[in-house]
């Protein structure tokens, strides 16, 4: 079938979508010439992730476009729509932290994400930073040195920050505007990469502290100075045109691509970001897709980006998509910076390669081995369930998802259980029914395997619901021993599956069981720690946000609601919901007696 379809594919630009045996889209790509690209998947030998992808393809479709630019735009939209498992690039949809110096009468520093400059193009935004720790570290450094406003809302009296000289007391004192401008200008210089003023300020304060024999403070200031000299100025690379640039370097080896992005701000190299992942497509296409998607959630684009010669054919396409200047440097300082980014990409891959292989063995390869043991192929998505009622007040359930052996935290789900009894069997039935009836109703893909945290009882509960929904999903249970550690994997016929306890497969199963248990317990603790009326009302079927607000406004506390009769509750709620709330609260009190 595939060979016959290949004969009909045109030599035109467009996008292609690969389907597996369940008709699920597992990969989306683009090509300048569709026939050549699609033929390359089936007419030659592959290794690594590409080999695994090709082994799962049973069909494909394609969409012809007028240009490569249209193909790239369509590819990005299709990836967002279908989230194919082999388009692993930026799967976490990562957004980088920035620092904002607010434009208020009394400005403050804050760490922000997902910035939207469309609403206010005059925002003072600096970054990006490689992680939120680096951004917060910089904000804390500046807040210690400069007495900016620290509070989110202005108080009516002076706080601790004023008394330790880290705030000018904006809440009660009239601070001179020139003094504020001086502070903000120095901070802006620092965030733009000029550390001279702040270095001199710290050195001066350190000298004063030493003269007063305040060696503890002098030591703290010395640590701040070291942070600036060692961490912030470690890359002394500079272009003198003060233009903001991003530089994309790469290196490929052993089926992996390493991409290094350098962030130049005001002409200085301030931060960098590293990504390493398995290659599936052609190298040039991997790079184009990476750069195109890089700014999806990081929409503070630089004025210019530098890219390698390998993707020179896509230069105009990237310019059109990103709406910024894209340059392939041939010589000079820009070329040196690009070479340095590529060299750093190489070093990063070489340094991490052993760890990457080890991680691959413990995750994807262990997941593949588990699929072979259980005769489930392909085994991509596993959904794992656990219940918690150890506190005696609420029943909750949690579901975690592992894709290709790795946790997919965006897919985790929490369930408030309507059946408020200490009954794990019916709790499991409720959560399994709610989960898979909804997937059926919304025509969404089912998992390849379900795991319940427990033995015969939990497996039986899940089996009954899955069978009643006419679904064919393998169900397994993870059994713990008397020390509450993962002991065995049990199939739906209650047989123990023999798995070597020292193997990566067993470690993967243990990780899954620990993950779902911790996720569910943390959710339960979160609800309990709130001790709030909202937490209780969330557990009553028929009470949503609107009715919850009405009850809180009318009665004010959980104690007051408990004192009401069903007839009184009916003045706010329908009869059946009032009855459920009344019974729920009564049952809670009975449990706590």
N, C-alpha and C positions, 0 to 999 in steps of 0.2 A: 504493500500500500504506500509506504513512504517513498520508495523508489519511483513509483508512478507519479506521485504528487510532485516530486522534485523535478521531473521532466517538464512540468507545466509552469514552474516558477520563473518569473521574468528577471532580466538583468536590470532591475530598477531599484531606486532607494525605497526603504520602507522598514517596517517592524515585523518581527516574527514572535510567535508565542508557542512554547513547547508544552505539550500535555502529557500527563502520565496515564496509567491504566484506569484511574478513577476520574479521568477527564479534568483533573485539576491542573491549572497552569503552574508549572514549576520553574519556568524561566522566560524572561522577556528580553529581547535584544534588538538592536538596530543594525542596518547595513546599508552601505552605498550601493551594493549590488546583491540583492537578496539571493539569487540563485547560487552565486559563488559562496556566500557565507553559509547558507543552509547545507549545501553539498559538503562543505568542509567538516560538518559534524558527523556525517555518515560514510564518508569515503576515505577516511584515514584513521590511523591509530591515535588514541589519546591516553593521557595519564592523569592521575590525581582526581580533582573534583570534576574536570571535564568528562573523564571516563565514567564517573558515577552518574553525572547528569545524562549522558548519552544512553547509559544502560536503562534509564527509567523513561525515556521518551518513547511513546507509542504513536504519537500523532503531532502534527504541527499545523498552524495556520499563519497567514501573513497578511499584512495590510500595506498596500503600495502608497507611497507619498510622492509629492512633487519635487521634494528636495531633501538633502541630508538634514537640514535644519528642522523641517517638519517632522522627519523621522525621529530626531532626538527629542523634540517636544512630546511627540506621541509616546515614545518609549518611557519617558519620565512619568507621564500621566498613567500609563498602563501599570508601571511598577507600583505607583501609589495605590492604584485601584485593587490590584490582585495580590500584592505582597508576596511574590513568588519566592519559594524557599531557597533557590539558587542565586537569586539577586541579593546576596548577603551584604553587599556594600552598604555601609551606613544603615544597617538594619535597625539600630537603636535610635535612628533619627536624632542624632545627638545635636544638642544646641550648646554653643559655647557661652561661658559666662563673660560678661563685660562689666566695666565699672562706669557708673553714671555719677557725675557731679551735678546735682540738681540745680535748676535755674529758679531759685526761690529767693525771697528777701534774705533769708538766712539759710544758705545751701548746706546740704549734707552729702556724704558719699554713700553709695549703695551698690550692691552687686545685683545685676539684672540679667535676664535671659529673654529669648524670644522678642527682641526689641522690634518695634514698629516705628521706623522713622517717618513713615507716611503721615502719621498724625502730627508729628512735630519734628520737622527736619532740622531744627536748631537745637536739638538735645545735645548735651555734652556727654558723648559716649566714647569710652576708650577700651581698647582690647583688639581682638579677643584674647582671653587667657586660656591656657591648656586645660585647666580644671578649676572648680569652684574654690578649692583650697588656696590656689595661687592668687585668685582674685581677692578672697577674704584676707589673706595674709597682707596683701598690698593695702587694702582698705584699713586694716588694723594699724599698720605701720604709719599711714598718713594721719589717722585719727589720734594716734599717740603724740605725734609731733605738732600737728596743727589743731588749734581749738575750735573745730567746726561744731555745728549743732549735731548732737548724737541722737536725740529723741525723735520719734516719728511724729508725735503730736506735741505741741508746745504746752508745757505744764504751767502752773501758777506760782511755783517757788523753785528756788535753786536746788539742783540735784548734786549727786556725788561728783559728776564729771567737772562741775565748776570748781569744787573744792580741791580737786587734784590737778587743776590747771589744764584740763583737756576740753574745756568749753568756756566761752566768754559770757555765759549767763544770758543767752538771747531771750529767755522766757520772761525775765524781769528787768533787764537792763537795755538801754538804748545804745547799741553798738555802732560805732562810726562806720559809715559805708566804705570809706577809704581803707580802713583796716580789713574789712571783709574782702574787698577787691584785691588787696595785697596777698591775703591768704589764698584766695582762689587762683590768682595768677601763678603763684609758686607751685600750687598743686597741679595746675594744668601743664606747667613746664615739666614737672616730674613725670606725669602720665604720658607726656609726649617723648620721654626718653632723656630729658636733661636732668641729671641727678646732682649737678654741682651745688646748687643752693641748699638742698636738703642735706648733703654731705657736710657742707660747712657748718650748717646749723647744729647737726648732731655732734660734730667735733667740738664746737664751742661749748655745748651743754655738757659734754663728757669732761672737758677740761675744768669747767666750773664745779662739777660734782666731785672731781678728784681733789681740787683745792680745798673743798669743804669736808674732805675725808669721807664723803658719801660714796664708798666704793661699790656698794650694791647697785646704786643707780648708774654709776659709771660703767659697770659691767653690762647692765641692760642696754645702755646706749652703744657700747662696743658691739654687742650682738646685732643690734639694728644696723650698724655701720657695715659689719661683715655681710649681712644679708644683702645689702645694696651692692657692695663691692664684688661679692662672689656670685650671688644668684642673679641679680638683675643686669649686671654688666659683663656677664661671662662671655657673651658673643659680641666682641667689639668690631662689628661690621657696620659700615655706614655709607649711605649715598647722600650727597649734599643737596639734593633738590627738594627735600622735605615732602616727598610724595608717599602716600600710603600704598603699599604693594603686598601681594601674596605671591609666594614663589613655590611652584610645585615640582619637586624632584622625585625620582623613582628608581627602583632597582628590582630586578626579577631573578629568582633562582629557586631551583627545586620545587617548581609549581606554585610559588608564592610571590606576590608582589608587595613591595614595601614602598609606601608613599610618605614623603616628608614635606610638610608645608611650613614655610618660613613666613612669619608675619612681620613686615617692616612697617613701622609707624613713624611718620615724620622723618623718614629716611634712615631710621635705626632699627636693627633687628631686635625685637622685644620678646617674642615668644615663638614657639614652634609646636607643631602637632604631628604625631606619627600614627600611621595606620598600616597594619599588615594583615593580609587575608589571602585565601587560595584563589588562584586564577581559574576562571571558567571560560571567558571569552578571549578574543584576540587582545594583546597588550594595549594597542592603541585605543580600542573600544573601552577597555577597563578604565583607562586614564580619562577619556572624554566623559564617561558616565560619572566617574568620581568627581571631577571638577564641576560638572553641570549640577550635580546634586549637593555639592558642598555648601552652597549658599541657600538651600531650601529653608533652613531654620536659622541661618546666620546671615540675615539680610543686611548687615552693615558691610557692604561691599567696599573693597579698596578702589582706588582710582585706576589701578593697573594690576594685571597678573602676568607672571612670567611662566611660560610652559616649555617643555622639552620639544626638540625637533621632531620626535617620533609622531606627534599629533599635529604636525604642521598643516596637513590637509584639512584639518577641522578648525583652523584658525578663525575663518570668517563665521563659521557656525557658532563657535563659542562666543565670539563678539556679539552676535545677534541674540543669542540666548541670554547671556549674562548682562548685556547692555553696559559693558565696561571695556576698556582697552586691553587687548590681549597681545602679548609680545613674545616672540621667540628670539632671545638674545643670541647674537653671533659672536660678540667679543666684548672686551672691557669689563667693568665692575659688575654689570648685570650678569654677564656670562659666568663670572667667577662665583657669584651668588647661586646661580642655578647649578653649577658644578658642585658647590658645597652642599646644596640641598640633596643632590643625588648621592654624594659621598656619605652623608648622614643617613640616608635611606638604606644604603648598603651596610653600614656599620650596625644600624638598628636591627636589620634582618639577621645578620651574622651573629650578633650578640644574643638574639632571642630565639634562634632557630631550634636549639635543643629543647627549650621550654615549649615552643609551639608544637613540636612533634610529640612531646610528652603529653601536652594538653589534648592533642588530636587523638592520641591513643586512649586517653581516659574519657573522651567525650564521643566524637563522631564514630571512631572505630569501635568503641565499646557498644555504642548504640546499634551499629551495624551487626556486631556479633550477637547482641541480644535478639535482633530480628531473625538471625539464622537459627538460634536455639529454639525460638518460639514459632519458627516458620511463618513469620510475618514480613513480607517484602513488597514495597519498601516500608521500613519503619521510620517515619519522620516525626509525627506528632503524637505525644503521649500525654494524656490528661490524668492527673492524680488527685484523689479526694481524701479529705480527713474531716472528722467531726470533733467538736469540743463542747463539753458540758461540765467540765470539772469543777466549775464554781457554783453549780446548782441553781443559777438564776436564769441563764439564757442558753439556748442551743444555737450554735453557729457552725457553719461548714466553710472550708476553704478549698479552692481548686488551684493547683499550679500546673503549668504547662512546660514540657521539655520538647524542644524542636531540635532534631538531629543531635541529641545528647546534651543540649545546653538549655538552661532555663530561659524561657521567654516571658519576662516579667510583665510586659505590656498585656499579656493574655491572662494573667492571674485574675481570679474572681472570688468575691466574698459572698456568702449567702446567710441572710437572717432566716432562721427556721421558724415556720408558723406553729409546728407541733412542739409546744414547750413542755415536753416530758423527757425524763431521762431514758430515752429509747433510741439507741444508736441505729437499730434496724430500720425504723420508719423515718428517722432523720436522713439516713443514706438514701432511702427510696425517694424522699421528697426532693433532695438536691439533684439526684440523677434524673428524675423526671423533669424538673424545672430546666436543667441544663440542656437536655437533648430534645425535649419537646420544642424548646425555643429554637434550637438549631434547625430542626425540621421545619418549623413554621417560617423561619427566615431564609430557608434554602441555603444554609451554610454548610461548609465541608465538615465532616465528622473526623474525629481522631482515628489513628490507626490502632490504638490500644487504650484501654482504661485500666488504671490501677487504683484499688481502694486500700486504705491503710487499715488492714485488719484481715481476719481469716474467713472461715466458712460463712458466718452470719452476714458479714458485709458483702461478700461475693454474691450470696443468695439474694440479698436485697437488691443489688445492682442488676443481677441477671433477670429478675422478674420484670423490672421496669424496661430494660433494654428489649426483652422479648415482647412485652406488651406494645412497645412502640415499633415493632417489626424491624428492628435494626440488627445488623450483623457486625458487632464490634467486640473483639476479644476482651475478656475481663480477667484480671488477675488480682490477687491480694498479696500484700506484703505483711508477713507475720513477724512479730517481735518475740524475743525470748523473755525469760523472767527478769532479765537485767534491762529490759526495755530497749534492746538493740535489735537491728534488722537481723532476722534469723533465716527466713525462707521466702521463696516466691511460690505461691500456690495458684494453680490454674482453676478454671471454672468448674472442673469436675473434682476439685478438692485434692488433686494430686500435687505433691511437692516436686518442683522443677530443680534438678540437681545443677547447681552453679558453684563453681570453685570460689570459696570465700576469700581467696587471695587475688582473684582476678579483677580486671578493670570493670567487667560487667557487674560484678557484685558491688564494687565501690560505687558505680553509677546508680544502682538501685538504692543503695544506702543513702546516697546524696538526695535522691528523689524523695525518699521517705522522710528524711530530716527536713528537707525544704518545705514539704506540705505541712508537716507537723508544726514547725516553727511559724510558718505563715498563719496557720489557723489559730494557734495559741496566742500569737501577738495580736491578732484581730480581736480575740476574746478579751485579752487584757486591756486592749484599747477601749473597748466598750465598757468594761468594768471600771477602768480608771476614770472615765468621764463621770461615772456616777450620776448621769444627768437624765433629765426627763426625755431629752431627744433620743438617747440610747434605748430607753424602754419603749417609747412609741414606735421606733423603727422596727421593732419586732412584732408589731400587731398588723395583721393583714387588713388592708382597707384604709390605713392611715398613711397618707402621703405628706408632702411638704405643706400643702395648703391647710389640711386638717390639723397637722401638728402645730402650725403657727396659731390656729384658732384656739386650740386647747391651751397652749402656753399663755396666750394673751388673756384668756378667760379665767384660768385657775392659777397660773403662776408657778405651781410646784407639783411634784409627783404626789406629795402627801395630800394635797387638796383634791387631786383627781381621785385618789383612792377613797376619799371620804364620800364621793358622790354615788348616788343610786343610778341604776340603769336608766330610769326615767329622766333624771337630770342630764345624764350624758347624751341622751337622745335629743336634747335641745341644740346640740352641736353636731352630732353624728347620726347617720342612719341607724335604724334599730339593730340590724345584724352586726354592724361595726361596733356599736356601743356595747352589745352583748359580748363580743370578742374581747374588747378592751377590759370590761369588767371582770370576765373570767380569767384573763391573763394576769391582771393585777392580783386577784384573789389567789391564783395558783402560785404566784411569786411569793406572797406572804406565807402560804402554807409550807413552801419549800424552805423558807428561811426560819421557820419556827424551831 
